Amino acid sequence: MELVTVDQKKSPMWLRIVEIIAGLIILVLGGYVIVYPGVAIGTLILFLAIALIIIGVDYFIRVFAKGITGWRRLLNLILSALAIIIAASVIANPFIYGSLTLVYLLGLALLFAGIASAARGTAGGLIVGILGIIIGFAVIIFPGLGLATLVFLLAVFLVIFGLESIVSGILGRWV
């Protein structure tokens, strides 16, 4: 196997400084999530409620679009109502309905990712897929575990993303 080196131009100094500063801010946010997980959950719940309202309005507007059939109109109306009802529930009681909604979305995402991985048919894909399916069910069955997992994954992502941004800024190229 040959290693091919690519002569990359380094980023301009101003961009490198911005990447380092952004990376430091992201690292601080990752630490904040680790120290104050409740605030992180509250923020995710707020974003979830806003996203659900936007989705609900979007599907409602689609009900009046030209060129869609009666079934699609009805489906858009139902999806709009469901999104708005879930958003209202999340807003009315954020730490019960909001956190449960986040956990169930995480569990479903893990289930579908597991199924997709297993469907590749490779040994590694099958192992990862089975683990994804098992963990997806565990998150849905044990919501507390799912909420802790969600906060942990957010913190890990922020720390890794922050470090990557800092290293990219120092090196002057994407890593």
Secondary structure as GFF3:
##gff-version 3
##sequence-region A 1 175
A	DSSP	alpha_helix	13	35	.	.	.	ID=ss1
A	DSSP	alpha_helix	37	63	.	.	.	ID=ss2
A	DSSP	alpha_helix	70	92	.	.	.	ID=ss3
A	DSSP	pi_helix	94	98	.	.	.	ID=ss4
A	DSSP	alpha_helix	99	119	.	.	.	ID=ss5
A	DSSP	alpha_helix	123	141	.	.	.	ID=ss6
A	DSSP	alpha_helix	143	171	.	.	.	ID=ss7
###
